[in-house]
Amino acid sequence: MTSHPKTPADLFAFLDSLEIPHATKTHPPVFTVAESESLRDEIPGGHTKNLFVKDKKDQYFVLTVEERASVDLKTVHKIIGASSRVSFGKPEKMLEYLGVMPGSVTVFGAFNDIGNNVTFVLDEDLMKHDIINGHPLSNDATTSIARDDLIRFLEATGHRPLVLKVTD
């Protein structure tokens, strides 16, 4: 039985319970990096794109990278420890594990992954930013959080994030 996906409000309450400062700006829903680039001047820090991928053994990963970076899907499996080349995960699994729809994949989806089905990979280049931005489980807002607090958040959800160079 699947539980209902948690809401942005649930996420913010969880961050508050961890005493993690966060700031969220609402905006029209954005589905592409191009659309979200219009928000740049208003929101400082590293902006993310998130790839939900799986290998042939059904191990799932979220790769969180700087929005303009490119990931070589033919070779990234060697870096992240997947058993084979990766392909994009299906929307049903995205909803089941992360509680989000395509277009809203986010590192904060770890909050919904109570079964620990997904490995979260943070790109080394992204982690050079002091502030990381991601959708708070919906793509009509952007939440800003300090880099070290993002790792603390992931660990608090039971995930040990991998910080690896996954971009070209």
PyMOL commands that set and color helices and strands:
alter all, ss='L'
color gray80, all
select helices_A, chain A and resi 8-17+33-39+76-80+91-98+107-112+126-128+147-156
alter helices_A, ss='H'
color red, helices_A
select strands_A, chain A and resi 22-26+46-54+60-66+87-88+118-123+131-134+141-146+162-164
alter strands_A, ss='S'
color yellow, strands_A
deselect
rebuild
show_as cartoon
